């Protein structure tokens, strides 16, 4: 099974590849595809961060 750190690195890599593709896009389809790659990488990292914290518990400062 892939570790949590490996998945986070994959999300970061997908985000950067998506931005690289979107920056060099010559047509709207490639731009949209690159931005979707970036969005997926960011969403993956946010989801992994949310998995680290138990649901239903709230800390009050």
PQR file of N, CA, C, O and H, with PARSE charges and radii, in Angstrom:
ATOM      1  N   UNK A   1       0.835  -1.180   0.000 -0.4000 1.5000
ATOM      2  CA  UNK A   1       0.000   0.000   0.000 -0.0000 2.0000
ATOM      3  C   UNK A   1       0.881   1.243   0.000  0.5500 1.7000
ATOM      4  O   UNK A   1       1.922   1.288   0.655 -0.5500 1.4000
ATOM      5  N   UNK A   2       0.446   2.239  -0.739 -0.4000 1.5000
ATOM      6  CA  UNK A   2       1.205   3.477  -0.834 -0.0000 2.0000
ATOM      7  C   UNK A   2       1.022   4.274   0.447  0.5500 1.7000
ATOM      8  O   UNK A   2      -0.096   4.421   0.941 -0.5500 1.4000
ATOM      9  H   UNK A   2      -0.400   2.203  -1.271  0.4000 1.0000
ATOM     10  N   UNK A   3       2.110   4.781   0.977 -0.4000 1.5000
ATOM     11  CA  UNK A   3       2.040   5.552   2.209 -0.0000 2.0000
ATOM     12  C   UNK A   3       1.440   6.930   2.002  0.5500 1.7000
ATOM     13  O   UNK A   3       1.333   7.419   0.877 -0.5500 1.4000
ATOM     14  H   UNK A   3       3.019   4.662   0.576  0.4000 1.0000
ATOM     15  N   UNK A   4       1.055   7.541   3.099 -0.4000 1.5000
ATOM     16  CA  UNK A   4       0.443   8.855   3.072 -0.0000 2.0000
ATOM     17  C   UNK A   4       1.396   9.906   2.494  0.5500 1.7000
ATOM     18  O   UNK A   4       0.966  10.796   1.760 -0.5500 1.4000
ATOM     19  H   UNK A   4       1.142   7.145   4.012  0.4000 1.0000
ATOM     20  N   UNK A   5       2.667   9.806   2.819 -0.4000 1.5000
ATOM     21  CA  UNK A   5       3.649  10.764   2.322 -0.0000 2.0000
ATOM     22  C   UNK A   5       3.804  10.632   0.813  0.5500 1.7000
ATOM     23  O   UNK A   5       3.934  11.635   0.111 -0.5500 1.4000
ATOM     24  H   UNK A   5       3.016   9.083   3.415  0.4000 1.0000
ATOM     25  N   UNK A   6       3.790   9.417   0.316 -0.4000 1.5000
ATOM     26  CA  UNK A   6       3.912   9.200  -1.126 -0.0000 2.0000
ATOM     27  C   UNK A   6       2.723   9.787  -1.875  0.5500 1.7000
ATOM     28  O   UNK A   6       2.884  10.365  -2.950 -0.5500 1.4000
ATOM     29  H   UNK A   6       3.684   8.602   0.886  0.4000 1.0000
ATOM     30  N   UNK A   7       1.532   9.639  -1.308 -0.4000 1.5000
ATOM     31  CA  UNK A   7       0.356  10.219  -1.954 -0.0000 2.0000
ATOM     32  C   UNK A   7       0.402  11.740  -1.935  0.5500 1.7000
ATOM     33  O   UNK A   7      -0.029  12.385  -2.890 -0.5500 1.4000
ATOM     34  H   UNK A   7       1.401   9.169  -0.435  0.4000 1.0000
ATOM     35  N   UNK A   8       0.922  12.317  -0.855 -0.4000 1.5000
ATOM     36  CA  UNK A   8       1.058  13.778  -0.810 -0.0000 2.0000
ATOM     37  C   UNK A   8       2.045  14.265  -1.847  0.5500 1.7000
ATOM     38  O   UNK A   8       1.811  15.284  -2.498 -0.5500 1.4000
ATOM     39  H   UNK A   8       1.273  11.793  -0.079  0.4000 1.0000
ATOM     40  N   UNK A   9       3.154  13.545  -2.011 -0.4000 1.5000
ATOM     41  CA  UNK A   9       4.120  13.921  -3.048 -0.0000 2.0000
ATOM     42  C   UNK A   9       3.512  13.778  -4.440  0.5500 1.7000
ATOM     43  O   UNK A   9       3.789  14.586  -5.327 -0.5500 1.4000
ATOM     44  H   UNK A   9       3.344  12.718  -1.482  0.4000 1.0000
ATOM     45  N   UNK A  10       2.688  12.757  -4.631 -0.4000 1.5000
ATOM     46  CA  UNK A  10       1.996  12.594  -5.909 -0.0000 2.0000
ATOM     47  C   UNK A  10       1.050  13.768  -6.168  0.5500 1.7000
ATOM     48  O   UNK A  10       0.971  14.258  -7.294 -0.5500 1.4000
ATOM     49  H   UNK A  10       2.463  12.101  -3.910  0.4000 1.0000
ATOM     50  N   UNK A  11       0.335  14.220  -5.142 -0.4000 1.5000
ATOM     51  CA  UNK A  11      -0.550  15.369  -5.288 -0.0000 2.0000
ATOM     52  C   UNK A  11       0.214  16.635  -5.642  0.5500 1.7000
ATOM     53  O   UNK A  11      -0.232  17.419  -6.480 -0.5500 1.4000
ATOM     54  H   UNK A  11       0.400  13.821  -4.227  0.4000 1.0000
ATOM     55  N   UNK A  12       1.357  16.836  -5.010 -0.4000 1.5000
ATOM     56  CA  UNK A  12       2.184  18.002  -5.314 -0.0000 2.0000
ATOM     57  C   UNK A  12       2.696  17.925  -6.744  0.5500 1.7000
ATOM     58  O   UNK A  12       2.689  18.922  -7.466 -0.5500 1.4000
ATOM     59  H   UNK A  12       1.719  16.199  -4.329  0.4000 1.0000
ATOM     60  N   UNK A  13       3.142  16.738  -7.153 -0.4000 1.5000
ATOM     61  CA  UNK A  13       3.631  16.551  -8.513 -0.0000 2.0000
ATOM     62  C   UNK A  13       2.532  16.797  -9.539  0.5500 1.7000
ATOM     63  O   UNK A  13       2.768  17.456 -10.552 -0.5500 1.4000
ATOM     64  H   UNK A  13       3.147  15.929  -6.566  0.4000 1.0000
ATOM     65  N   UNK A  14       1.325  16.272  -9.286 -0.4000 1.5000
ATOM     66  CA  UNK A  14       0.210  16.508 -10.198 -0.0000 2.0000
ATOM     67  C   UNK A  14      -0.122  17.990 -10.298  0.5500 1.7000
ATOM     68  O   UNK A  14      -0.432  18.488 -11.381 -0.5500 1.4000
ATOM     69  H   UNK A  14       1.133  15.737  -8.463  0.4000 1.0000
ATOM     70  N   UNK A  15      -0.059  18.698  -9.173 -0.4000 1.5000
ATOM     71  CA  UNK A  15      -0.330  20.129  -9.193 -0.0000 2.0000
ATOM     72  C   UNK A  15       0.668  20.890 -10.048  0.5500 1.7000
ATOM     73  O   UNK A  15       0.282  21.747 -10.843 -0.5500 1.4000
ATOM     74  H   UNK A  15       0.192  18.294  -8.293  0.4000 1.0000
ATOM     75  N   UNK A  16       1.944  20.583  -9.890 -0.4000 1.5000
ATOM     76  CA  UNK A  16       2.961  21.278 -10.672 -0.0000 2.0000
ATOM     77  C   UNK A  16       2.911  20.904 -12.155  0.5500 1.7000
ATOM     78  O   UNK A  16       3.092  21.764 -13.017 -0.5500 1.4000
ATOM     79  H   UNK A  16       2.258  19.887  -9.244  0.4000 1.0000
ATOM     80  N   UNK A  17       2.669  19.638 -12.453 -0.4000 1.5000
ATOM     81  CA  UNK A  17       2.546  19.225 -13.851 -0.0000 2.0000
ATOM     82  C   UNK A  17       1.345  19.909 -14.500  0.5500 1.7000
ATOM     83  O   UNK A  17       1.417  20.352 -15.646 -0.5500 1.4000
ATOM     84  H   UNK A  17       2.522  18.940 -11.753  0.4000 1.0000
ATOM     85  N   UNK A  18       0.245  19.991 -13.758 -0.4000 1.5000
ATOM     86  CA  UNK A  18      -0.939  20.666 -14.279 -0.0000 2.0000
ATOM     87  C   UNK A  18      -0.679  22.131 -14.569  0.5500 1.7000
ATOM     88  O   UNK A  18      -1.096  22.643 -15.608 -0.5500 1.4000
ATOM     89  H   UNK A  18       0.186  19.631 -12.827  0.4000 1.0000
ATOM     90  N   UNK A  19       0.006  22.811 -13.659 -0.4000 1.5000
ATOM     91  CA  UNK A  19       0.327  24.215 -13.890 -0.0000 2.0000
ATOM     92  C   UNK A  19       1.284  24.382 -15.060  0.5500 1.7000
ATOM     93  O   UNK A  19       1.165  25.335 -15.830 -0.5500 1.4000
ATOM     94  H   UNK A  19       0.345  22.395 -12.815  0.4000 1.0000
ATOM     95  N   UNK A  20       2.228  23.465 -15.198 -0.4000 1.5000
ATOM     96  CA  UNK A  20       3.162  23.512 -16.325 -0.0000 2.0000
ATOM     97  C   UNK A  20       2.414  23.329 -17.649  0.5500 1.7000
ATOM     98  O   UNK A  20       2.682  24.037 -18.619 -0.5500 1.4000
ATOM     99  H   UNK A  20       2.324  22.690 -14.573  0.4000 1.0000
ATOM    100  N   UNK A  21       1.476  22.376 -17.685 -0.4000 1.5000
ATOM    101  CA  UNK A  21       0.692  22.160 -18.897 -0.0000 2.0000
ATOM    102  C   UNK A  21      -0.196  23.366 -19.223  0.5500 1.7000
ATOM    103  O   UNK A  21      -0.318  23.760 -20.382 -0.5500 1.4000
ATOM    104  H   UNK A  21       1.258  21.801 -16.897  0.4000 1.0000
ATOM    105  N   UNK A  22      -0.807  23.937 -18.201 -0.4000 1.5000
ATOM    106  CA  UNK A  22      -1.688  25.083 -18.423 -0.0000 2.0000
ATOM    107  C   UNK A  22      -0.905  26.312 -18.878  0.5500 1.7000
ATOM    108  O   UNK A  22      -1.400  27.102 -19.682 -0.5500 1.4000
ATOM    109  H   UNK A  22      -0.708  23.616 -17.259  0.4000 1.0000
ATOM    110  N   UNK A  23       0.308  26.476 -18.370 -0.4000 1.5000
ATOM    111  CA  UNK A  23       1.105  27.644 -18.738 -0.0000 2.0000
ATOM    112  C   UNK A  23       1.546  27.588 -20.196  0.5500 1.7000
ATOM    113  O   UNK A  23       1.658  28.627 -20.846 -0.5500 1.4000
ATOM    114  H   UNK A  23       0.710  25.835 -17.717  0.4000 1.0000
ATOM    115  N   UNK A  24       1.795  26.403 -20.714 -0.4000 1.5000
ATOM    116  CA  UNK A  24       2.249  26.273 -22.092 -0.0000 2.0000
ATOM    117  C   UNK A  24       1.142  25.918 -23.065  0.5500 1.7000
ATOM    118  O   UNK A  24       1.422  25.485 -24.183 -0.5500 1.4000
ATOM    119  H   UNK A  24       1.703  25.558 -20.186  0.4000 1.0000
ATOM    120  N   UNK A  25      -0.083  26.089 -22.672 -0.4000 1.5000
ATOM    121  CA  UNK A  25      -1.220  25.666 -23.502 -0.0000 2.0000
ATOM    122  C   UNK A  25      -1.391  26.587 -24.698  0.5500 1.7000
ATOM    123  O   UNK A  25      -1.263  27.807 -24.591 -0.5500 1.4000
ATOM    124  H   UNK A  25      -0.311  26.441 -21.764  0.4000 1.0000
ATOM    125  N   UNK A  26      -1.682  25.979 -25.835 -0.4000 1.5000
ATOM    126  CA  UNK A  26      -1.964  26.724 -27.061 -0.0000 2.0000
ATOM    127  C   UNK A  26      -3.454  26.731 -27.380  0.5500 1.7000
ATOM    128  O   UNK A  26      -3.909  27.516 -28.213 -0.5500 1.4000
ATOM    129  H   UNK A  26      -1.786  24.989 -25.922  0.4000 1.0000
ATOM    130  N   UNK A  27      -4.204  25.871 -26.728 -0.4000 1.5000
ATOM    131  CA  UNK A  27      -5.649  25.804 -26.968 -0.0000 2.0000
ATOM    132  C   UNK A  27      -6.378  25.680 -25.626  0.5500 1.7000
ATOM    133  O   UNK A  27      -5.775  25.297 -24.624 -0.5500 1.4000
ATOM    134  H   UNK A  27      -3.834  25.233 -26.051  0.4000 1.0000
ATOM    135  N   UNK A  28      -7.661  26.002 -25.609 -0.4000 1.5000
ATOM    136  CA  UNK A  28      -8.408  25.978 -24.345 -0.0000 2.0000
ATOM    137  C   UNK A  28      -8.516  24.588 -23.722  0.5500 1.7000
ATOM    138  O   UNK A  28      -8.602  24.470 -22.500 -0.5500 1.4000
ATOM    139  H   UNK A  28      -8.151  26.313 -26.423  0.4000 1.0000
ATOM    140  N   UNK A  29      -8.513  23.538 -24.535 -0.4000 1.5000
ATOM    141  CA  UNK A  29      -8.618  22.191 -23.998 -0.0000 2.0000
ATOM    142  C   UNK A  29      -7.414  21.801 -23.161  0.5500 1.7000
ATOM    143  O   UNK A  29      -7.559  21.198 -22.098 -0.5500 1.4000
ATOM    144  H   UNK A  29      -8.443  23.634 -25.528  0.4000 1.0000
ATOM    145  N   UNK A  30      -6.240  22.141 -23.633 -0.4000 1.5000
ATOM    146  CA  UNK A  30      -5.027  21.828 -22.873 -0.0000 2.0000
ATOM    147  C   UNK A  30      -4.960  22.672 -21.605  0.5500 1.7000
ATOM    148  O   UNK A  30      -4.517  22.193 -20.561 -0.5500 1.4000
ATOM    149  H   UNK A  30      -6.122  22.631 -24.497  0.4000 1.0000
ATOM    150  N   UNK A  31      -5.398  23.926 -21.691 -0.4000 1.5000
ATOM    151  CA  UNK A  31      -5.432  24.769 -20.511 -0.0000 2.0000
ATOM    152  C   UNK A  31      -6.376  24.192 -19.461  0.5500 1.7000
ATOM    153  O   UNK A  31      -6.031  24.122 -18.282 -0.5500 1.4000
ATOM    154  H   UNK A  31      -5.758  24.315 -22.539  0.4000 1.0000
ATOM    155  N   UNK A  32      -7.562  23.780 -19.889 -0.4000 1.5000
ATOM    156  CA  UNK A  32      -8.539  23.211 -18.975 -0.0000 2.0000
ATOM    157  C   UNK A  32      -8.023  21.900 -18.370  0.5500 1.7000
ATOM    158  O   UNK A  32      -8.185  21.656 -17.174 -0.5500 1.4000
ATOM    159  H   UNK A  32      -7.842  23.836 -20.848  0.4000 1.0000
ATOM    160  N   UNK A  33      -7.410  21.069 -19.196 -0.4000 1.5000
ATOM    161  CA  UNK A  33      -6.843  19.818 -18.693 -0.0000 2.0000
ATOM    162  C   UNK A  33      -5.759  20.060 -17.656  0.5500 1.7000
ATOM    163  O   UNK A  33      -5.716  19.373 -16.636 -0.5500 1.4000
ATOM    164  H   UNK A  33      -7.279  21.267 -20.167  0.4000 1.0000
ATOM    165  N   UNK A  34      -4.884  21.024 -17.903 -0.4000 1.5000
ATOM    166  CA  UNK A  34      -3.835  21.351 -16.946 -0.0000 2.0000
ATOM    167  C   UNK A  34      -4.394  21.881 -15.645  0.5500 1.7000
ATOM    168  O   UNK A  34      -3.916  21.531 -14.565 -0.5500 1.4000
ATOM    169  H   UNK A  34      -4.919  21.581 -18.732  0.4000 1.0000
ATOM    170  N   UNK A  35      -5.410  22.730 -15.747 -0.4000 1.5000
ATOM    171  CA  UNK A  35      -6.012  23.271 -14.533 -0.0000 2.0000
ATOM    172  C   UNK A  35      -6.739  22.183 -13.744  0.5500 1.7000
ATOM    173  O   UNK A  35      -6.755  22.220 -12.514 -0.5500 1.4000
ATOM    174  H   UNK A  35      -5.798  23.015 -16.624  0.4000 1.0000
ATOM    175  N   UNK A  36      -7.337  21.216 -14.437 -0.4000 1.5000
ATOM    176  CA  UNK A  36      -7.996  20.105 -13.744 -0.0000 2.0000
ATOM    177  C   UNK A  36      -6.974  19.212 -13.042  0.5500 1.7000
ATOM    178  O   UNK A  36      -7.230  18.724 -11.941 -0.5500 1.4000
ATOM    179  H   UNK A  36      -7.324  21.185 -15.437  0.4000 1.0000
ATOM    180  N   UNK A  37      -5.820  18.996 -13.672 -0.4000 1.5000
ATOM    181  CA  UNK A  37      -4.744  18.262 -13.015 -0.0000 2.0000
ATOM    182  C   UNK A  37      -4.334  18.979 -11.734  0.5500 1.7000
ATOM    183  O   UNK A  37      -4.186  18.353 -10.684 -0.5500 1.4000
ATOM    184  H   UNK A  37      -5.612  19.393 -14.566  0.4000 1.0000
ATOM    185  N   UNK A  38      -4.151  20.288 -11.824 -0.4000 1.5000
ATOM    186  CA  UNK A  38      -3.756  21.075 -10.664 -0.0000 2.0000
ATOM    187  C   UNK A  38      -4.827  21.009  -9.579  0.5500 1.7000
ATOM    188  O   UNK A  38      -4.505  20.829  -8.405 -0.5500 1.4000
ATOM    189  H   UNK A  38      -4.271  20.797 -12.677  0.4000 1.0000
ATOM    190  N   UNK A  39      -6.077  21.151  -9.953 -0.4000 1.5000
ATOM    191  CA  UNK A  39      -7.171  21.092  -8.994 -0.0000 2.0000
ATOM    192  C   UNK A  39      -7.232  19.726  -8.318  0.5500 1.7000
ATOM    193  O   UNK A  39      -7.468  19.641  -7.112 -0.5500 1.4000
ATOM    194  H   UNK A  39      -6.338  21.297 -10.907  0.4000 1.0000
ATOM    195  N   UNK A  40      -7.022  18.662  -9.084 -0.4000 1.5000
ATOM    196  CA  UNK A  40      -7.034  17.325  -8.497 -0.0000 2.0000
ATOM    197  C   UNK A  40      -5.895  17.155  -7.503  0.5500 1.7000
ATOM    198  O   UNK A  40      -6.089  16.563  -6.441 -0.5500 1.4000
ATOM    199  H   UNK A  40      -6.831  18.731 -10.063  0.4000 1.0000
ATOM    200  N   UNK A  41      -4.705  17.668  -7.831 -0.4000 1.5000
ATOM    201  CA  UNK A  41      -3.573  17.573  -6.907 -0.0000 2.0000
ATOM    202  C   UNK A  41      -3.823  18.317  -5.616  0.5500 1.7000
ATOM    203  O   UNK A  41      -3.489  17.822  -4.540 -0.5500 1.4000
ATOM    204  H   UNK A  41      -4.548  18.149  -8.694  0.4000 1.0000
ATOM    205  N   UNK A  42      -4.410  19.510  -5.707 -0.4000 1.5000
ATOM    206  CA  UNK A  42      -4.714  20.290  -4.511 -0.0000 2.0000
ATOM    207  C   UNK A  42      -5.798  19.600  -3.687  0.5500 1.7000
ATOM    208  O   UNK A  42      -5.689  19.509  -2.465 -0.5500 1.4000
ATOM    209  H   UNK A  42      -4.681  19.912  -6.581  0.4000 1.0000
ATOM    210  N   UNK A  43      -6.848  19.112  -4.359 -0.4000 1.5000
ATOM    211  CA  UNK A  43      -7.934  18.430  -3.649 -0.0000 2.0000
ATOM    212  C   UNK A  43      -7.438  17.155  -2.973  0.5500 1.7000
ATOM    213  O   UNK A  43      -7.870  16.830  -1.867 -0.5500 1.4000
ATOM    214  H   UNK A  43      -6.937  19.186  -5.353  0.4000 1.0000
ATOM    215  N   UNK A  44      -6.541  16.438  -3.627 -0.4000 1.5000
ATOM    216  CA  UNK A  44      -5.973  15.228  -3.023 -0.0000 2.0000
ATOM    217  C   UNK A  44      -5.223  15.559  -1.744  0.5500 1.7000
ATOM    218  O   UNK A  44      -5.362  14.854  -0.745 -0.5500 1.4000
ATOM    219  H   UNK A  44      -6.190  16.701  -4.525  0.4000 1.0000
ATOM    220  N   UNK A  45      -4.431  16.623  -1.763 -0.4000 1.5000
ATOM    221  CA  UNK A  45      -3.686  16.994  -0.556 -0.0000 2.0000
ATOM    222  C   UNK A  45      -4.606  17.463   0.557  0.5500 1.7000
ATOM    223  O   UNK A  45      -4.371  17.136   1.721 -0.5500 1.4000
ATOM    224  H   UNK A  45      -4.318  17.196  -2.574  0.4000 1.0000
ATOM    225  N   UNK A  46      -5.650  18.221   0.234 -0.4000 1.5000
ATOM    226  CA  UNK A  46      -6.598  18.631   1.265 -0.0000 2.0000
ATOM    227  C   UNK A  46      -7.324  17.426   1.853  0.5500 1.7000
ATOM    228  O   UNK A  46      -7.573  17.378   3.058 -0.5500 1.4000
ATOM    229  H   UNK A  46      -5.841  18.487  -0.711  0.4000 1.0000
ATOM    230  N   UNK A  47      -7.665  16.454   1.009 -0.4000 1.5000
ATOM    231  CA  UNK A  47      -8.337  15.249   1.497 -0.0000 2.0000
ATOM    232  C   UNK A  47      -7.415  14.459   2.424  0.5500 1.7000
ATOM    233  O   UNK A  47      -7.856  13.942   3.450 -0.5500 1.4000
ATOM    234  H   UNK A  47      -7.463  16.494   0.031  0.4000 1.0000
ATOM    235  N   UNK A  48      -6.143  14.368   2.063 -0.4000 1.5000
ATOM    236  CA  UNK A  48      -5.193  13.649   2.915 -0.0000 2.0000
ATOM    237  C   UNK A  48      -4.977  14.363   4.244  0.5500 1.7000
ATOM    238  O   UNK A  48      -4.812  13.713   5.276 -0.5500 1.4000
ATOM    239  H   UNK A  48      -5.784  14.788   1.229  0.4000 1.0000
ATOM    240  N   UNK A  49      -4.977  15.686   4.227 -0.4000 1.5000
ATOM    241  CA  UNK A  49      -4.863  16.433   5.477 -0.0000 2.0000
ATOM    242  C   UNK A  49      -6.086  16.176   6.347  0.5500 1.7000
ATOM    243  O   UNK A  49      -5.959  16.011   7.560 -0.5500 1.4000
ATOM    244  H   UNK A  49      -5.112  16.214   3.389  0.4000 1.0000
ATOM    245  N   UNK A  50      -7.267  16.140   5.741 -0.4000 1.5000
ATOM    246  CA  UNK A  50      -8.496  15.900   6.504 -0.0000 2.0000
ATOM    247  C   UNK A  50      -8.510  14.499   7.105  0.5500 1.7000
ATOM    248  O   UNK A  50      -9.131  14.292   8.147 -0.5500 1.4000
ATOM    249  H   UNK A  50      -7.370  16.274   4.756  0.4000 1.0000
ATOM    250  N   UNK A  51      -7.847  13.538   6.482 -0.4000 1.5000
ATOM    251  CA  UNK A  51      -7.806  12.182   7.013 -0.0000 2.0000
ATOM    252  C   UNK A  51      -6.961  12.083   8.274  0.5500 1.7000
ATOM    253  O   UNK A  51      -7.114  11.136   9.046 -0.5500 1.4000
ATOM    254  H   UNK A  51      -7.343  13.706   5.635  0.4000 1.0000
ATOM    255  N   UNK A  52      -6.070  13.046   8.495 -0.4000 1.5000
ATOM    256  CA  UNK A  52      -5.212  13.024   9.680 -0.0000 2.0000
ATOM    257  C   UNK A  52      -5.946  13.420  10.951  0.5500 1.7000
ATOM    258  O   UNK A  52      -5.476  13.126  12.049 -0.5500 1.4000
ATOM    259  H   UNK A  52      -5.946  13.815   7.868  0.4000 1.0000
ATOM    260  N   UNK A  53      -7.083  14.078  10.823 -0.4000 1.5000
ATOM    261  CA  UNK A  53      -7.819  14.565  11.994 -0.0000 2.0000
ATOM    262  C   UNK A  53      -9.120  13.785  12.133  0.5500 1.7000
ATOM    263  O   UNK A  53      -9.843  13.597  11.155 -0.5500 1.4000
ATOM    264  H   UNK A  53      -7.465  14.318   9.931  0.4000 1.0000
ATOM    265  N   UNK A  54      -9.418  13.329  13.353 -0.4000 1.5000
ATOM    266  CA  UNK A  54     -10.666  12.579  13.560 -0.0000 2.0000
ATOM    267  C   UNK A  54     -11.876  13.495  13.395  0.5500 1.7000
ATOM    268  O   UNK A  54     -11.851  14.664  13.779 -0.5500 1.4000
ATOM    269  H   UNK A  54      -8.830  13.482  14.148  0.4000 1.0000
ATOM    270  N   UNK A  55     -12.925  12.937  12.819 -0.4000 1.5000
ATOM    271  CA  UNK A  55     -14.152  13.697  12.593 -0.0000 2.0000
ATOM    272  C   UNK A  55     -14.956  13.770  13.880  0.5500 1.7000
ATOM    273  O   UNK A  55     -14.980  12.824  14.666 -0.5500 1.4000
ATOM    274  H   UNK A  55     -12.945  11.987  12.507  0.4000 1.0000
ATOM    275  N   UNK A  56     -15.606  14.890  14.085 -0.4000 1.5000
ATOM    276  CA  UNK A  56     -16.472  15.031  15.234 -0.0000 2.0000
ATOM    277  C   UNK A  56     -15.807  15.617  16.469  0.5500 1.7000
ATOM    278  O   UNK A  56     -16.478  15.876  17.468 -0.5500 1.4000
ATOM    279  H   UNK A  56     -15.587  15.659  13.446  0.4000 1.0000
ATOM    280  N   UNK A  57     -14.508  15.828  16.415 -0.4000 1.5000
ATOM    281  CA  UNK A  57     -13.830  16.431  17.542 -0.0000 2.0000
ATOM    282  C   UNK A  57     -13.456  17.859  17.174  0.5500 1.7000
ATOM    283  O   UNK A  57     -13.021  18.125  16.053 -0.5500 1.4000
ATOM    284  H   UNK A  57     -13.963  15.617  15.603  0.4000 1.0000
ATOM    285  N   UNK A  58     -13.622  18.757  18.100 -0.4000 1.5000
ATOM    286  CA  UNK A  58     -13.322  20.147  17.848 -0.0000 2.0000
ATOM    287  C   UNK A  58     -12.464  20.674  18.998  0.5500 1.7000
ATOM    288  O   UNK A  58     -12.788  20.483  20.170 -0.5500 1.4000
ATOM    289  H   UNK A  58     -13.976  18.541  19.010  0.4000 1.0000
ATOM    290  N   UNK A  59     -11.387  21.325  18.650 -0.4000 1.5000
ATOM    291  CA  UNK A  59     -10.518  21.903  19.657 -0.0000 2.0000
ATOM    292  C   UNK A  59     -10.829  23.390  19.779  0.5500 1.7000
ATOM    293  O   UNK A  59     -10.898  24.102  18.777 -0.5500 1.4000
ATOM    294  H   UNK A  59     -11.123  21.480  17.697  0.4000 1.0000
ATOM    295  N   UNK A  60     -11.014  23.846  20.997 -0.4000 1.5000
ATOM    296  CA  UNK A  60     -11.294  25.249  21.261 -0.0000 2.0000
ATOM    297  C   UNK A  60     -10.053  25.856  21.892  0.5500 1.7000
ATOM    298  O   UNK A  60      -9.508  25.337  22.866 -0.5500 1.4000
ATOM    299  H   UNK A  60     -10.959  23.268  21.811  0.4000 1.0000
ATOM    300  N   UNK A  61      -9.625  26.956  21.318 -0.4000 1.5000
ATOM    301  CA  UNK A  61      -8.413  27.609  21.855 -0.0000 2.0000
ATOM    302  C   UNK A  61      -8.747  28.490  23.017  0.5500 1.7000
ATOM    303  O   UNK A  61      -7.857  29.116  23.592 -0.5500 1.4000
ATOM    304  H   UNK A  61     -10.067  27.378  20.526  0.4000 1.0000
TER
END
